[in-house]
Amino acid sequence: MAWPMLAEWRADAAPGRFDGHFPGHVVLPGAYVLDGVIERLESVCAVRVLAVRSAKFTAALTPDAVLEIRALVEPGQIRFAALHGEQAAVSGVLRLAARTCA
């Protein structure tokens, strides 16, 4: 992927935190992963995300996963991909808040 790496994200994998999702094969909930990616992008890019325009989950992630977040900031949106190793785990487009101050 040609987009620059902007951040890294690691789940808060406290013991037992995700045991019910799914018993015997623990995976991170997609909403949790997306929230973590958004939080990192907001912090690193100094933007505020208003909405998720699209999100595609292409890999199940275990609580020990570390994601490399790559993104392209465009007017009004960010296109992103979060990779686990060489594999895209989640990608999509986020709508940004309009800047009201310089």
C-alpha positions as CSV (number, residue, x, y, z in Angstrom):
1,M,0.0,0.0,0.0
2,A,1.4,3.4,-1.0
3,W,-0.2,5.4,1.8
4,P,2.1,6.5,4.6
5,M,2.1,4.7,7.9
6,L,0.7,7.1,10.4
7,A,0.4,5.1,13.6
8,E,0.4,1.7,15.3
9,W,-2.4,0.3,17.4
10,R,-2.4,-2.5,19.9
11,A,-5.5,-3.8,21.7
12,D,-5.9,-3.5,25.4
13,A,-5.8,-7.2,25.9
14,A,-6.4,-7.5,29.6
15,P,-6.8,-11.2,30.6
16,G,-10.4,-12.3,30.2
17,R,-11.5,-9.0,28.5
18,F,-12.7,-10.7,25.3
19,D,-13.3,-14.3,26.4
20,G,-17.0,-14.2,25.4
21,H,-16.2,-13.2,21.9
22,F,-16.0,-16.2,20.9
23,P,-15.4,-19.0,23.4
24,G,-12.5,-21.2,22.3
25,H,-11.4,-18.8,19.6
26,V,-11.2,-15.3,21.0
27,V,-11.4,-12.5,18.4
28,L,-11.6,-8.8,18.8
29,P,-15.0,-7.2,18.1
30,G,-14.9,-5.2,14.9
31,A,-16.4,-2.1,16.7
32,Y,-13.6,-2.2,19.2
33,V,-10.9,-2.4,16.5
34,L,-12.5,0.4,14.4
35,D,-12.8,2.6,17.5
36,G,-9.1,2.1,18.3
37,V,-8.1,3.0,14.7
38,I,-10.3,6.1,14.7
39,E,-8.9,7.2,18.1
40,R,-5.3,6.9,16.8
41,L,-6.0,8.7,13.5
42,E,-7.8,11.6,15.4
43,S,-4.8,11.9,17.6
44,V,-2.0,11.6,15.0
45,C,-3.8,13.7,12.3
46,A,-5.3,16.3,14.6
47,V,-8.8,15.8,13.1
48,R,-12.2,14.8,14.4
49,V,-14.1,11.9,12.8
50,L,-17.8,12.5,12.5
51,A,-18.9,9.3,10.8
52,V,-17.8,6.0,9.3
53,R,-18.6,6.2,5.6
54,S,-17.5,2.6,5.0
55,A,-15.5,-0.1,6.8
56,K,-14.6,-3.5,5.5
57,F,-13.2,-6.2,7.9
58,T,-11.1,-8.8,6.1
59,A,-9.3,-10.6,9.0
60,A,-10.2,-11.8,12.4
61,L,-7.9,-10.3,15.0
62,T,-6.8,-11.9,18.3
63,P,-6.2,-9.8,21.4
64,D,-2.4,-9.9,20.8
65,A,-2.7,-8.2,17.4
66,V,-0.7,-5.1,16.5
67,L,-2.0,-3.0,13.6
68,E,-0.1,-0.7,11.3
69,I,-2.4,2.2,10.3
70,R,-1.9,3.7,6.9
71,A,-4.0,6.5,5.7
72,L,-4.5,9.2,3.1
73,V,-6.1,12.4,4.4
74,E,-8.3,14.1,1.8
75,P,-10.6,17.1,2.0
76,G,-13.4,16.1,4.3
77,Q,-12.3,12.4,4.7
78,I,-9.6,9.9,5.5
79,R,-9.1,6.7,3.6
80,F,-7.4,4.2,5.8
81,A,-6.2,0.6,6.0
82,A,-5.1,-1.1,9.1
83,L,-2.6,-4.0,8.4
84,H,-1.8,-6.9,10.6
85,G,1.6,-8.0,9.1
86,E,1.1,-7.8,5.3
87,Q,-2.6,-8.5,5.5
88,A,-5.3,-5.8,5.6
89,A,-7.5,-6.3,8.6
90,V,-9.8,-3.4,8.2
91,S,-10.1,-0.6,5.6
92,G,-12.5,2.2,4.9
93,V,-13.4,5.8,4.7
94,L,-14.0,8.2,7.6
95,R,-15.9,11.5,7.3
96,L,-14.2,14.4,9.0
97,A,-15.6,17.4,10.8
98,A,-15.1,20.7,9.0
99,R,-12.5,22.9,10.6
100,T,-14.0,26.0,12.1
101,C,-10.8,27.6,13.3
102,A,-7.4,28.0,11.6
